[in-house]
Amino acid sequence: MPKSWTSGGFELHLDLEPGVGRRAALERSLREAIRSGRLAAGTQLPSSRALAADLGLSRGTVVQAYEQLLAEGYLTSRSRTHTEVAAVPGARVRTQLRSATNFSVPYDLAPGNPDVSQFPRSTWASALRHAVTIAADEDLRYGDPRGHPQLRRALADYLGRVRGVRISSQAIVVCTGFTNGLRLIAAALRDRGGRVMAVEDYGLPFHVDAIEHAGLRTETVRLDDDGLVVDELPNADAVLVTASHQLPWGTRLHPARRGALVDWARDNNAIVVEDDYDGEFRYDRQPIGAIQGLAPEHVIYAGTASKSLAPAMRMAWLAVPERLLEPIVQIRLLSERQCPTFEQLALAQLVDGGGLDRHLRRMRTHYRKRRDFLLDALATSVPQVRPIGIAAGLHVTLLLPDGTRDDDIRAVLADHGVGAHPLSDYARAGTAPPGLVIGYATPPGHAFPAAVQALVTALAKLV
Ligand SMILES: Cc1ncc(COP(=O)(O)O)c(C=O)c1O
């Protein structure tokens, strides 16, 4: 039975495996939680007395389990009463990146959120009012799990026009954010006998979690300055790529590699999952069309409202090859079924009525100014820092001098109240060069110059 404890506001669910002895079960459960990143380095554990009471174990059993994990290096002890999780090599670092927002730091420069202070509230309010007014009674019943036909039609037109996606509205699935879409895809592949999805190194740890939770294994593939090293793709059922703006490295997949990727998918009867999370934001070059346009039968294109509008919309869309459409729809039916219909109709109105295009045009200028402000401040104050991936999106990666240690990066950021992640937090297969990933869409305008100032002051201590 899963057990849980709550101690000092911290809660963890522990599965104590039956049939292996209680102490061994507790040790295993804690080791798994630490390796998987569910218990992050530095997390203080409850006292042996509190944990024993919560789990219905004897205190001696908990003390022995703690001692064993101390000996194995999973835990460290500052005093007799303070035991905490140690930094374990190879343990996944996921918890920090789970939430893109860190409300507890004065200057939140972690990537993830757009500038939500610019959300087009009045346009959205009138689109919602319009949706409620025009929705037919039929629309208030259970709807099509692919999404409302009006939104699918609007998206098919929009994606064709803006991103070069070739898709019929029949093959679009509106889902509850990209992460939900990724789970749907992974589960559909698994149901058809799939086993492995390749992922880029680097990337978001919780995307790996979503894929693995749906029952596929992940295998990591290296990146270089031209993006995913396609030649090194393993024998896999699918690959997840951020081709138009790699997260976090910032490169776009080189045109030759795009062709090679499509060839790989054809040769292996595999699927490319194209995560086009910020494809609308490109500043210095012509936008690059989606890979999906090259091979619609082998690519699932995924777009999201999380960057273009707001993460709170919880709406994303998949353009799905025919053979995977029914499996995905079946899983959608068994889970969330559909997004709320009024919101879908409102989004259709925003897309069809040009409100989304106008918002994106305005935001491109807004983000470009922020990016330039940040780059100027870096060039003036810390020219030793090398920004990469600046041509698109809402984040830049800052490469720091060789030898800069992650611990020092974290300490200096914390000292200056800056919320941001070292590049290594995104490393799926191990290490990364010393660096930092900065989102420049937050904080809101009035706080942005001070946040940039805090960042460059912090960086000056590292170079
Ligand atoms: C790489 C990447 N893909 C997709 C998304 C969007 O995810 P969702 O639609 O679940 O908010 C994000 C958001 O931060 C992202 O960074």
The ligand as an SDF file (V2000), in Angstrom:
LIG
                    3D

 16 16  0  0  0  0  0  0  0  0999 V2000
   10.2310   22.5240  -24.7380 C   0  0  0  0  0  0  0  0  0  0  0  0
    8.8080   22.8490  -24.3880 C   0  0  0  0  0  0  0  0  0  0  0  0
    7.8320   22.2080  -25.0180 N   0  0  0  0  0  0  0  0  0  0  0  0
    6.5300   22.4760  -24.7540 C   0  0  0  0  0  0  0  0  0  0  0  0
    6.1780   23.4030  -23.8090 C   0  0  0  0  0  0  0  0  0  0  0  0
    4.7350   23.6770  -23.5680 C   0  0  0  0  0  0  0  0  0  0  0  0
    4.1770   22.7650  -22.7130 O   0  0  0  0  0  0  0  0  0  0  0  0
    2.6420   22.8930  -22.3160 P   0  0  0  0  0  0  0  0  0  0  0  0
    1.8550   23.0710  -23.5760 O   0  0  0  0  0  0  0  0  0  0  0  0
    2.3540   21.5910  -21.6150 O   0  0  0  0  0  0  0  0  0  0  0  0
    2.5140   24.0690  -21.4070 O   0  0  0  0  0  0  0  0  0  0  0  0
    7.1660   24.0740  -23.1090 C   0  0  0  0  0  0  0  0  0  0  0  0
    6.8110   25.0530  -22.0730 C   0  0  0  0  0  0  0  0  0  0  0  0
    7.5970   25.5350  -21.3210 O   0  0  0  0  0  0  0  0  0  0  0  0
    8.5140   23.7990  -23.4140 C   0  0  0  0  0  0  0  0  0  0  0  0
    9.5010   24.4440  -22.7770 O   0  0  0  0  0  0  0  0  0  0  0  0
  1  2  1  0
  2  3  1  0
  2 15  2  0
  3  4  2  0
  4  5  1  0
  5  6  1  0
  5 12  2  0
  6  7  1  0
  7  8  1  0
  8  9  2  0
  8 10  1  0
  8 11  1  0
 12 13  1  0
 12 15  1  0
 13 14  2  0
 15 16  1  0
M  END
$$$$
